Amino acid sequence: MRNVLVTGSSGFVGLPLANRLVAEGVMVVGCDPVPGPNGHDFESVRGDLQDVHQIYRLLDSHEIDTVIHSGAVSGSMLLRDDPYRVAQLNMFGTTHLMEAARVTEVPKFVYISSLSAYGNTPPGPVDVDAPMRPGSVYSATKGAGDLLVMAYRSQFDMNAVSLRIGGLYGPGRRTWCVIKTMVENAVAGRPTRFDWGADQSRAHLYIDETVEAIVRVARAPECSPQAIYNVTRPDLVSLPRIAEIVAEQMPGTEITLEAGGSELMYRREPFDIQGMERDFGFSPKIDIERGIARYLAWEEARTTA
């Protein structure tokens, strides 16, 4: 892996991923419709995955040998009233990129998918063969990307792999999530109140470990045994416990949760991550207590800078 195209390179996953690869001596081209922050050490191209000609130019001119596709509408909370745009960006954009990678014979394609493709999960541990029952257009588009990876592997013998990642939290997250809200409010001295969540549990994965998992998969020289892998922690943590951790680490924090679910959160069971352990030696090490401590410290530093 020498020359890598990272889509979504200004995003929560793409930016730290690109920075990590550069630090390891990889030539990175970042592609994102949103300009990246100043001060990074990789070439950043303002790009649109609907522009097929631009994609081909990027792959050819930079002799790309690995594509890591993390660029997409990044959650069901975004563009909820514009499902066509979600499908256009996530499904069609992924198709354009995969086809360009196939035609230009890019040796490796890593697709960043989402655990939301499962929808509400069956009893766990949930493996990658569990049925997909997406409850939003966003979730359906991520599942469609998984199926494209499977199809391109089968029909064209393409070295492609899909990583279903979920429960991401940590520094740099801009879209809504429970931990982000709790951490930001705690540092600002504001109360947090949700009229749901007291009976909800989820798996959570710190952003640094997300990047580690992706890098391990991208660096693997051979085509992976599986087309799809779950990437998260194997244990579930209840939202009341997360609230306790935030309050323990930030005394005086007030967090209130009521019983019930939310349309933004699926019912979750533990996920089977043995494939990542077996094939790539990846096992999450940062538990929720340490992850939240790091996140709180980062947020305090950010707001006092």
C-alpha positions in Angstrom: 0.0 0.0 0.0 1.8 3.1 -1.3 -0.8 5.5 -2.9 -4.2 5.7 -1.2 -7.4 7.5 -2.1 -9.4 8.3 1.0 -12.9 9.6 0.3 -14.6 11.7 3.0 -11.2 12.9 4.0 -12.6 15.9 5.9 -14.9 13.7 7.9 -14.9 12.1 11.4 -13.3 8.9 10.1 -11.6 10.0 6.9 -9.5 12.8 8.4 -7.8 10.9 11.2 -7.4 8.0 8.9 -5.6 10.1 6.3 -3.4 11.6 8.9 -2.5 8.2 10.3 -1.6 6.9 6.9 0.6 9.9 6.1 2.4 9.4 9.5 3.2 5.9 8.3 4.7 7.1 5.1 1.8 6.5 2.7 1.0 9.0 -0.1 -2.6 10.0 0.5 -5.0 11.8 -1.7 -8.1 13.0 0.1 -11.4 13.6 -1.7 -14.3 15.4 -0.1 -16.9 17.9 -1.2 -16.1 19.9 1.9 -12.7 21.5 2.1 -10.4 20.0 4.7 -8.9 21.9 7.6 -5.6 23.7 7.1 -2.4 22.1 8.3 -2.8 18.5 7.1 0.0 16.8 5.2 -1.9 15.2 2.3 -3.2 16.4 -1.0 -6.9 17.3 -0.6 -9.1 17.5 -3.6 -12.6 19.0 -3.5 -14.4 16.2 -5.2 -17.9 14.8 -6.0 -18.4 11.1 -6.4 -21.2 11.9 -9.0 -18.4 13.2 -11.3 -17.2 9.9 -12.8 -14.6 11.6 -14.9 -13.0 13.2 -11.9 -12.8 9.8 -10.2 -11.0 8.2 -13.1 -8.5 11.1 -13.2 -7.8 10.8 -9.5 -7.2 7.1 -9.7 -5.0 7.3 -12.9 -3.0 10.4 -12.2 -2.0 9.4 -8.7 -1.5 5.7 -9.5 -3.8 4.7 -6.6 -3.3 1.2 -5.3 -5.8 1.3 -2.5 -9.2 3.0 -2.2 -10.7 3.6 1.2 -14.2 4.8 0.7 -15.4 6.6 3.9 -17.2 9.4 2.1 -21.0 9.4 2.4 -24.0 10.8 4.1 -22.9 9.7 7.6 -26.0 8.9 9.5 -29.8 8.5 9.5 -30.1 11.9 11.2 -28.9 13.7 8.1 -31.1 14.6 5.0 -34.0 12.7 6.5 -36.4 14.6 4.2 -34.3 14.1 1.1 -34.1 10.3 0.6 -33.2 10.6 -3.1 -30.1 12.7 -2.2 -29.1 10.1 0.4 -29.4 7.3 -2.2 -27.6 9.4 -4.8 -24.6 10.1 -2.6 -24.3 6.8 -0.9 -25.4 4.2 -3.5 -24.6 5.8 -6.8 -21.4 7.4 -5.4 -20.2 4.0 -4.2 -21.1 2.4 -7.5 -19.2 5.0 -9.5 -16.1 4.6 -7.3 -16.2 0.8 -7.3 -16.6 0.6 -11.1 -13.8 3.1 -11.6 -11.5 1.1 -9.3 -12.4 -2.1 -11.2 -11.7 -0.6 -14.6 -8.4 1.0 -13.6 -7.4 -2.2 -11.8 -6.9 -0.7 -8.3 -5.6 -3.6 -6.3 -7.6 -3.0 -3.0 -11.0 -1.4 -2.2 -12.1 -0.9 1.4 -15.7 0.2 1.9 -16.7 1.8 5.2 -20.2 0.5 5.9 -22.3 0.7 9.0 -23.9 -1.6 11.5 -27.1 0.3 10.9 -27.5 -1.9 7.8 -28.9 -4.6 10.1 -31.6 -2.4 11.5 -33.0 -3.9 14.7 -30.8 -6.9 15.3 -31.8 -10.5 16.1 -30.5 -12.1 19.3 -26.7 -11.9 19.4 -23.9 -12.4 18.9 -25.0 -10.9 15.5 -22.8 -12.2 12.7 -22.4 -10.8 9.2 -24.9 -13.3 7.8 -27.7 -12.0 9.9 -30.6 -10.5 7.8 -30.6 -6.8 7.0 -33.8 -5.1 8.0 -32.9 -1.4 7.5 -35.3 1.1 9.0 -34.1 4.2 7.2 -33.0 5.0 3.7 -29.5 5.7 5.0 -29.3 2.2 6.5 -30.6 0.7 3.2 -27.9 2.5 1.3 -25.1 1.2 3.5 -26.5 -2.3 3.1 -26.6 -1.8 -0.7 -22.9 -0.9 -0.6 -22.2 -4.2 1.2 -24.0 -6.1 -1.5 -22.1 -4.3 -4.2 -18.8 -5.4 -2.5 -20.0 -9.0 -2.5 -21.1 -8.8 -6.1 -17.9 -7.2 -7.4 -15.9 -9.9 -5.5 -18.0 -12.6 -7.0 -18.4 -11.4 -10.6 -15.0 -9.7 -11.1 -12.8 -11.3 -8.5 -12.2 -7.8 -7.0 -10.1 -7.5 -3.9 -12.9 -5.6 -2.0 -14.0 -5.7 1.6 -16.8 -4.0 3.6 -16.4 -2.9 7.2 -19.6 -2.5 9.1 -18.6 0.0 11.8 -20.9 1.3 14.5 -21.2 3.1 17.8 -18.4 5.6 16.9 -17.6 8.3 19.3 -14.7 10.6 20.2 -12.9 13.8 19.2 -13.9 15.3 15.9 -17.4 13.9 15.7 -19.8 16.5 14.2 -23.0 14.6 13.7 -25.4 13.8 16.6 -24.7 11.0 19.0 -25.6 10.3 22.6 -22.1 10.4 24.0 -21.2 13.5 22.0 -24.2 15.3 23.5 -23.4 14.2 27.1 -19.8 15.1 26.8 -20.3 18.5 25.3 -23.1 19.4 27.8 -21.0 18.2 30.7 -18.0 20.3 29.7 -20.3 23.3 29.2 -22.0 22.8 32.5 -25.4 22.2 30.8 -27.8 19.5 31.9 -28.6 16.6 29.4 -32.2 15.3 29.2 -33.4 12.5 26.9 -37.0 11.4 27.0 -35.8 7.9 26.0 -32.8 5.6 26.5 -33.0 4.5 30.1 -33.5 0.9 28.9 -31.2 1.1 25.9 -27.7 -0.6 25.5 -25.3 -0.3 22.6 -21.7 -1.2 21.5 -19.4 1.8 21.3 -16.1 2.2 19.5 -13.6 4.9 20.1 -12.4 6.7 16.9 -8.7 5.8 17.3 -9.6 2.1 17.3 -11.8 2.6 14.2 -8.8 4.0 12.4 -6.7 1.1 13.6 -9.1 -1.5 12.3 -9.3 0.2 8.8 -5.6 0.5 8.5 -5.1 -3.2 9.4 -7.6 -4.3 6.7 -6.2 -1.9 4.1 -2.6 -3.2 4.7 -3.6 -6.9 4.4 -2.0 -8.0 1.1 -4.4 -10.8 0.3 -8.1 -10.7 -0.4 -9.9 -11.2 2.9 -11.7 -14.5 3.5 -14.9 -12.7 4.1 -16.6 -9.9 2.1 -18.0 -8.2 5.2 -16.8 -7.7 8.8 -18.4 -6.3 11.9 -16.2 -3.6 13.6 -17.1 -2.5 17.1 -16.7 -3.6 20.7 -18.2 -7.0 21.5 -19.8 -5.7 24.7 -22.9 -3.6 25.1 -23.0 -0.7 27.6 -26.3 0.8 28.8 -27.0 4.5 28.3 -27.5 4.9 32.1 -24.0 3.5 32.6 -22.6 5.9 30.1 -24.3 8.8 31.9 -22.8 7.5 35.2 -19.3 7.5 33.7 -19.6 11.0 32.4 -20.9 12.2 35.7 -18.1 10.4 37.6 -15.5 12.0 35.5 -17.1 15.4 35.4 -18.6 16.0 38.9 -21.7 18.1 39.0 -22.9 16.8 35.6 -26.7 16.3 35.4 -28.0 13.7 32.9 -31.6 12.4 32.9 -32.9 9.5 30.8 -36.4 8.2 30.4 -37.5 4.8 29.3 -38.3 4.1 25.7 -36.6 4.0 22.3 -35.7 6.6 19.7 -36.2 6.6 15.9 -32.5 7.5 15.6 -31.4 4.3 17.5 -32.0 0.7 16.6 -32.4 -2.1 19.1 -29.0 -3.7 19.5 -27.6 -7.1 20.5 -23.9 -7.9 20.9 -22.0 -8.2 17.5 -19.8 -11.0 16.5 -16.3 -9.5 15.8 -14.4 -12.8 15.6 -13.7 -12.3 11.9 -11.7 -9.1 12.6 -9.7 -10.9 15.4 -9.0 -14.0 13.3 -8.2 -12.4 9.9 -6.6 -9.1 11.0 -5.6 -9.4 14.6 -7.9 -6.6 15.6 -9.5 -6.5 19.0 -10.7 -3.2 20.6 -8.6 -2.2 23.6 -10.1 1.1 24.7 -13.1 0.5 27.0 -15.9 3.0 27.5 -14.4 4.5 30.7 -11.0 5.3 29.0 -12.7 6.5 25.8 -15.0 8.9 27.6 -12.1 10.2 29.7 -10.1 10.9 26.5 -13.1 12.5 24.9 -13.8 14.8 27.9 -10.2 15.9 28.0 -10.2 16.7 24.3 -13.5 18.7 24.6 -12.2 20.6 27.6 -9.0 21.5 25.7 -11.0 22.5 22.6 -13.4 24.8 24.4 -10.7 26.5 26.4 -8.2 27.0 23.6 
